[in-house]
Amino acid sequence: MARNWIRNLSTTRVIALSFFCVILIGTLLLCLPISARNGEWTPFLNAMFTATSATCVTGLVVYDTFTHWTVFGQLVILVMIQIGGIGLMTIISTFAIFFKKKIGLHERMLLKESAGNTRISGMVVLVRRIIKGTIIFEAVGAVILMFRFCPKMGFLQGTYYAVFHAVSAFCNAGFDLMGRYEAFSSLTAYETDLVVNIVIMLLIMIGGIGFFVWSDIINCKGKFREFSLHSQIVIVTTVILLVTGTVGYLIFEGNGNLKGMSGGERMLSAAFMSVTSRTAGFNTMDMGSLSEAGSLLTMILMFIGGSPGSTAGGIKTTTLAAVILTAIAMAKGKTEVTVFKKRLDNGVLKHAVSIIIVYISGILLATMLICFVEPIPMEDILFETISAAGTVGVTRGITTQLGAVAKVVLMILMYGGRIGGLSLLLVFAERRTNAPTKRPSERILVG
């Protein structure tokens, strides 16, 4: 009965429901006294905020992860991060493959949506690659981080910290345990540590380019010309954003957060912020002391986010690329968008514009509502709402000051940002069949 009910749901609704179930279970576990260091029950709303942030791989927190949660609570958060990062459907399918259960058409459709694949064929192979790739990348990252953490923390604790931060970085979650040095300090203690910065950046970028791109790179043996158009646009856009973001921070924070550093340290810190600001939530700079230009750059990067079918959030790199490429084509008087000797499907632009409008509308509405109920500067609130909607997690330090209404608003933004703003609307939309006849068309003036 329940199985038939689930089969009647759209793929978008099943994915949304799976994330909600993980959040609910995580909330109940985090409420338990065993999860808190003080041995008391954690308020339901704060536990749910943490569970939502972890499952939606955001990183916004009302409690410092190290100082408030016990090892049990931290492990609950870590499991939610892992499930939220690669998707519950992928994990369930992995068990089905392991126990040699048949994966039907409905399950393959769910996997296609969850993993961000462009076609339904080859889903079993893609799932295997996702799991193997996740294990390999997180394991290698953890081993390298052990060489930095173990000498300071001891072998057991250093290993635990290395695994926690490797998983958090790969899943673009931004949760950290560096509250052992200072609460809510993120990775500021490692701002000039070359190894830690590079490992975290690589894990973030690998997790944020998308599972489909991984598969494409393997299938084409790294030959860029043979990649699908999707993978080509993702890679080029990612590189452009990394470079422009790095240059931007070098310029805007040269007399601020980067002042007094050597040239190499400046480049490392700027590059780290360029990578993490788009989706990961770690920070080595003090976000509260960013210049106004630096804050605006961070908000733009957070809004863009990572790539489709990845552990990242935001409107996605391909959405930005589609809109920009279409604008360039229109400026040149072209009716079709051609890139890398391939034609971009006309329906992509409608989808891209819809996503941008949904995200902007949600962010502005949430900002106005929180401004109405909280006596906090609008710039800080706007920064927070973009961070939540983009599932980034960096903050200017206001999360712990927010009341119940603001927390609920941010939870909705994080949830919608993880499953996709447009997908969240489709969850509540009634499925209708298109009319057999087309209405007469008429042009209007725009611009």
BELTAJO-V355417 format. One record per residue. N is the residue number from 1. RES is the residue in three letters. PHI is phi in whole degrees, 0 to 359 (NA if undefined). OMEGA is omega in radians with two decimals (999 if undefined). NEAR is the number of other C-alpha atoms within 10 Angstrom. Layout:
N/RES/PHI/OMEGA/NEAR  N/RES/PHI/OMEGA/NEAR
//
This chain:
1/MET/NA/3.14/6  2/ALA/296/-3.14/7  3/ARG/297/3.13/7  4/ASN/294/3.13/8  5/TRP/296/3.13/8  6/ILE/295/-3.14/13  7/ARG/296/-3.14/13  8/ASN/281/3.10/12  9/LEU/281/3.05/13  10/SER/291/-3.14/16  11/THR/300/3.14/21  12/THR/298/-3.13/21  13/ARG/291/3.11/19  14/VAL/296/3.12/18  15/ILE/297/3.12/21  16/ALA/298/-3.14/20  17/LEU/293/3.14/15  18/SER/296/3.10/16  19/PHE/294/3.14/23  20/PHE/296/3.13/17  21/CYS/295/3.10/12  22/VAL/297/3.12/20  23/ILE/298/-3.10/25  24/LEU/295/3.12/16  25/ILE/297/3.11/14  26/GLY/298/3.11/23  27/THR/300/-3.13/24  28/LEU/297/3.13/14  29/LEU/291/-3.13/20  30/LEU/286/3.09/28  31/CYS/290/-3.04/20  32/LEU/297/3.11/17  33/PRO/302/-3.14/16  34/ILE/294/-3.11/18  35/SER/274/-3.07/23  36/ALA/254/-3.12/20  37/ARG/295/3.14/15  38/ASN/278/3.09/13  39/GLY/72/-3.13/13  40/GLU/248/3.09/12  41/TRP/292/3.07/14  42/THR/274/3.13/22  43/PRO/309/-3.03/12  44/PHE/303/-3.08/14  45/LEU/296/3.13/14  46/ASN/291/3.08/20  47/ALA/294/-3.14/25  48/MET/291/3.10/24  49/PHE/298/3.13/22  50/THR/295/-3.14/25  51/ALA/295/3.11/28  52/THR/294/-3.14/32  53/SER/297/-3.14/32  54/ALA/289/-3.11/34  55/THR/293/3.13/28  56/CYS/270/3.10/38  57/VAL/41/-3.12/37  58/THR/259/3.13/35  59/GLY/111/3.04/31  60/LEU/290/-3.08/30  61/VAL/223/3.04/24  62/VAL/262/3.04/20  63/TYR/236/2.99/17  64/ASP/292/-3.02/21  65/THR/299/-3.12/23  66/PHE/280/-3.00/21  67/THR/283/-3.10/17  68/HIS/264/-3.01/19  69/TRP/266/3.03/24  70/THR/286/3.08/19  71/VAL/301/3.10/16  72/PHE/299/3.13/15  73/GLY/297/3.11/22  74/GLN/295/3.12/21  75/LEU/291/3.05/14  76/VAL/299/3.11/20  77/ILE/298/-3.11/27  78/LEU/296/3.11/21  79/VAL/296/3.11/17  80/MET/296/3.09/25  81/ILE/299/-3.12/32  82/GLN/295/3.11/24  83/ILE/295/-3.13/21  84/GLY/293/-3.11/27  85/GLY/290/-3.08/26  86/ILE/262/3.06/23  87/GLY/96/-3.13/23  88/LEU/297/-3.13/20  89/MET/297/3.12/22  90/THR/295/-3.13/24  91/ILE/293/3.11/16  92/ILE/298/3.14/13  93/SER/295/3.11/22  94/THR/298/3.09/18  95/PHE/295/3.12/11  96/ALA/297/3.11/13  97/ILE/294/-3.12/15  98/PHE/297/-3.13/10  99/PHE/269/3.05/9  100/LYS/58/3.05/9  101/LYS/271/-3.13/11  102/LYS/286/3.08/10  103/ILE/260/-3.06/13  104/GLY/280/-3.10/8  105/LEU/297/-3.12/10  106/HIS/298/3.13/13  107/GLU/296/3.13/17  108/ARG/292/3.08/19  109/MET/295/3.10/17  110/LEU/296/3.13/22  111/LEU/296/3.14/25  112/LYS/300/3.13/24  113/GLU/289/-3.07/18  114/SER/294/-3.08/23  115/ALA/272/3.11/23  116/GLY/73/3.12/17  117/ASN/277/-3.13/21  118/THR/267/3.13/11  119/ARG/215/-3.06/12  120/ILE/275/-3.13/14  121/SER/286/3.09/12  122/GLY/76/-3.09/11  123/MET/291/-3.14/21  124/VAL/297/3.10/17  125/VAL/297/-3.13/10  126/LEU/296/3.13/20  127/VAL/299/3.11/23  128/ARG/300/3.13/16  129/ARG/292/3.13/17  130/ILE/298/-3.11/22  131/ILE/294/3.14/14  132/LYS/297/-3.13/11  133/GLY/297/3.12/17  134/THR/300/-3.13/21  135/ILE/298/-3.10/13  136/ILE/295/-3.08/12  137/PHE/295/3.14/17  138/GLU/294/-3.14/22  139/ALA/293/3.13/16  140/VAL/297/3.11/15  141/GLY/300/-3.13/24  142/ALA/295/-3.13/24  143/VAL/298/3.14/14  144/ILE/294/3.13/15  145/LEU/295/3.11/23  146/MET/301/-3.13/24  147/PHE/293/3.11/16  148/ARG/265/-3.05/17  149/PHE/271/-3.05/20  150/CYS/300/3.12/17  151/PRO/301/-3.11/10  152/LYS/269/-2.98/11  153/MET/250/-3.01/14  154/GLY/94/-3.01/11  155/PHE/295/-3.06/14  156/LEU/294/-3.12/12  157/GLN/291/3.10/14  158/GLY/297/3.10/20  159/THR/294/3.12/19  160/TYR/299/3.12/18  161/TYR/296/-3.13/20  162/ALA/297/3.13/25  163/VAL/295/-3.11/21  164/PHE/301/-3.07/22  165/HIS/285/3.07/25  166/ALA/293/3.11/26  167/VAL/294/-3.13/29  168/SER/298/-3.14/30  169/ALA/288/-3.12/33  170/PHE/298/3.14/31  171/CYS/275/3.10/33  172/ASN/59/-3.04/39  173/ALA/270/3.10/34  174/GLY/84/3.06/31  175/PHE/287/-3.13/32  176/ASP/217/3.13/24  177/LEU/244/-3.06/22  178/MET/279/3.01/21  179/GLY/294/3.05/16  180/ARG/297/3.09/13  181/TYR/267/3.13/13  182/GLU/198/-3.10/14  183/ALA/301/3.10/15  184/PHE/59/-3.08/22  185/SER/271/-3.09/19  186/SER/51/-3.07/24  187/LEU/256/-3.12/21  188/THR/298/3.12/17  189/ALA/290/-3.12/13  190/TYR/245/-3.05/16  191/GLU/302/-3.09/18  192/THR/251/3.13/18  193/ASP/279/-3.05/15  194/LEU/299/-3.07/13  195/VAL/295/-3.12/14  196/VAL/300/-3.12/20  197/ASN/298/-3.09/20  198/ILE/293/3.13/15  199/VAL/298/3.13/18  200/ILE/298/3.14/25  201/MET/297/-3.14/23  202/LEU/297/3.12/17  203/LEU/298/3.13/24  204/ILE/298/-3.09/30  205/MET/292/3.13/26  206/ILE/295/3.11/21  207/GLY/290/-3.03/29  208/GLY/265/-3.14/31  209/ILE/275/3.08/23  210/GLY/107/-3.10/23  211/PHE/294/3.13/25  212/PHE/295/3.12/24  213/VAL/294/3.04/25  214/TRP/308/-3.07/18  215/SER/299/3.14/20  216/ASP/296/3.14/19  217/ILE/297/3.13/16  218/ILE/291/-3.10/12  219/ASN/297/-3.09/12  220/CYS/266/3.11/13  221/LYS/55/3.06/11  222/GLY/78/3.14/12  223/LYS/277/-3.01/11  224/PHE/302/-3.09/14  225/ARG/296/-3.11/11  226/GLU/267/3.12/14  227/PHE/294/3.00/19  228/SER/293/3.13/16  229/LEU/300/3.12/16  230/HIS/303/-3.10/16  231/SER/294/3.13/22  232/GLN/297/-3.14/19  233/ILE/294/3.13/18  234/VAL/301/-3.08/22  235/ILE/295/-3.13/16  236/VAL/296/-3.13/13  237/THR/296/3.12/17  238/THR/299/3.14/20  239/VAL/295/-3.14/11  240/ILE/299/-3.14/11  241/LEU/295/3.13/18  242/LEU/297/-3.10/22  243/VAL/292/-3.10/14  244/THR/295/3.11/14  245/GLY/295/3.13/25  246/THR/298/3.12/21  247/VAL/299/3.14/15  248/GLY/299/3.13/19  249/TYR/293/3.10/28  250/LEU/299/-3.12/23  251/ILE/283/-3.00/15  252/PHE/286/-3.10/19  253/GLU/252/-3.13/21  254/GLY/302/3.12/16  255/ASN/256/-3.13/11  256/GLY/241/-3.09/16  257/ASN/298/-3.09/22  258/LEU/266/-3.10/20  259/LYS/294/3.11/11  260/GLY/90/3.13/11  261/MET/270/3.03/13  262/SER/285/-3.12/11  263/GLY/300/-3.14/10  264/GLY/293/3.13/11  265/GLU/293/3.09/16  266/ARG/299/-3.13/22  267/MET/298/-3.13/16  268/LEU/296/-3.12/20  269/SER/295/3.13/25  270/ALA/294/3.12/27  271/ALA/295/3.12/24  272/PHE/299/3.13/25  273/MET/294/3.12/24  274/SER/296/-3.14/25  275/VAL/283/-3.00/28  276/THR/287/-3.11/29  277/SER/293/-3.10/27  278/ARG/282/3.13/35  279/THR/187/-2.89/38  280/ALA/275/3.08/39  281/GLY/94/3.01/29  282/PHE/286/3.03/31  283/ASN/210/3.05/23  284/THR/250/3.02/20  285/MET/264/3.02/22  286/ASP/283/-3.05/14  287/MET/295/-3.14/16  288/GLY/287/-3.12/12  289/SER/255/3.09/13  290/LEU/297/3.04/18  291/SER/292/3.14/17  292/GLU/298/3.10/12  293/ALA/294/3.11/14  294/GLY/296/3.10/21  295/SER/296/3.13/21  296/LEU/296/3.09/14  297/LEU/299/3.12/19  298/THR/298/3.14/25  299/MET/295/3.10/22  300/ILE/296/3.13/16  301/LEU/295/3.11/26  302/MET/297/-3.13/31  303/PHE/296/-3.13/29  304/ILE/290/3.09/23  305/GLY/76/-3.10/30  306/GLY/263/-3.07/34  307/SER/242/-3.11/32  308/PRO/299/3.08/27  309/GLY/67/-3.11/24  310/SER/237/3.06/26  311/THR/273/-3.03/33  312/ALA/266/3.11/33  313/GLY/241/-3.14/35  314/GLY/84/3.14/30  315/ILE/287/3.08/29  316/LYS/90/-3.09/28  317/THR/298/-3.10/24  318/THR/291/3.09/23  319/THR/296/3.10/22  320/LEU/299/-3.11/18  321/ALA/298/-3.12/17  322/ALA/298/-3.13/21  323/VAL/292/-3.13/18  324/ILE/295/3.14/13  325/LEU/298/3.11/17  326/THR/293/3.12/20  327/ALA/297/3.11/14  328/ILE/295/3.13/12  329/ALA/297/3.13/15  330/MET/294/3.13/13  331/ALA/296/3.12/9  332/LYS/270/3.12/9  333/GLY/78/-3.14/9  334/LYS/267/3.13/12  335/THR/267/3.13/10  336/GLU/234/3.13/14  337/VAL/261/3.13/19  338/THR/241/3.13/14  339/VAL/214/-3.07/12  340/PHE/52/3.11/11  341/LYS/61/3.10/9  342/LYS/227/-3.11/10  343/ARG/266/3.13/11  344/LEU/279/-3.14/18  345/ASP/300/-3.07/11  346/ASN/295/-3.12/13  347/GLY/289/-3.11/8  348/VAL/296/-3.11/15  349/LEU/298/3.12/20  350/LYS/301/3.13/11  351/HIS/296/-3.11/14  352/ALA/296/3.14/19  353/VAL/296/3.12/15  354/SER/299/3.14/14  355/ILE/298/-3.12/21  356/ILE/298/3.14/21  357/ILE/297/3.13/14  358/VAL/298/-3.12/16  359/TYR/294/3.14/23  360/ILE/298/-3.14/16  361/SER/298/-3.14/12  362/GLY/296/-3.14/20  363/ILE/294/-3.12/26  364/LEU/294/3.13/14  365/LEU/297/3.13/14  366/ALA/296/3.14/23  367/THR/297/3.13/23  368/MET/298/-3.11/13  369/LEU/293/3.14/15  370/ILE/291/3.07/23  371/CYS/300/-3.12/18  372/PHE/289/-3.05/12  373/VAL/257/-3.08/13  374/GLU/236/3.11/15  375/PRO/276/-3.07/11  376/ILE/235/3.13/14  377/PRO/306/-3.08/10  378/MET/300/-3.11/15  379/GLU/300/3.14/14  380/ASP/292/-3.14/18  381/ILE/291/3.10/26  382/LEU/299/3.09/19  383/PHE/302/-3.10/22  384/GLU/292/-3.10/26  385/THR/290/3.08/29  386/ILE/294/3.11/33  387/SER/298/3.13/35  388/ALA/289/-3.12/35  389/ALA/295/3.12/32  390/GLY/272/-3.07/37  391/THR/47/-3.12/37  392/VAL/268/3.07/37  393/GLY/107/3.06/32  394/VAL/287/-3.06/30  395/THR/215/3.06/25  396/ARG/266/3.02/16  397/GLY/91/-3.09/16  398/ILE/258/-3.03/15  399/THR/303/-3.10/19  400/THR/290/-3.10/13  401/GLN/269/-3.00/12  402/LEU/284/3.09/18  403/GLY/274/-3.04/12  404/ALA/298/-3.10/10  405/VAL/298/-3.13/13  406/ALA/297/3.13/21  407/LYS/296/3.12/20  408/VAL/297/3.12/16  409/VAL/300/3.14/19  410/LEU/294/3.10/27  411/MET/297/3.11/23  412/ILE/296/3.11/18  413/LEU/296/3.13/25  414/MET/296/3.14/33  415/TYR/297/3.12/25  416/GLY/294/3.13/24  417/GLY/293/-3.12/29  418/ARG/284/-3.13/29  419/ILE/275/3.13/20  420/GLY/105/-3.11/25  421/GLY/303/3.13/25  422/LEU/292/3.12/20  423/SER/296/3.12/19  424/LEU/297/3.09/19  425/LEU/293/-3.14/13  426/LEU/293/3.11/14  427/VAL/299/-3.09/18  428/PHE/262/-3.11/10  429/ALA/280/3.09/9  430/GLU/277/3.14/8  431/ARG/285/-3.13/9  432/ARG/230/3.09/6  433/THR/273/-3.14/6  434/ASN/293/3.12/7  435/ALA/295/-3.10/7  436/PRO/292/-3.14/6  437/THR/242/3.13/6  438/LYS/263/3.09/7  439/ARG/286/3.10/7  440/PRO/295/-3.12/5  441/SER/263/3.10/6  442/GLU/208/-3.09/5  443/ARG/276/3.01/5  444/ILE/234/3.13/5  445/LEU/274/3.09/4  446/VAL/229/3.09/4  447/GLY/79/999/2
//
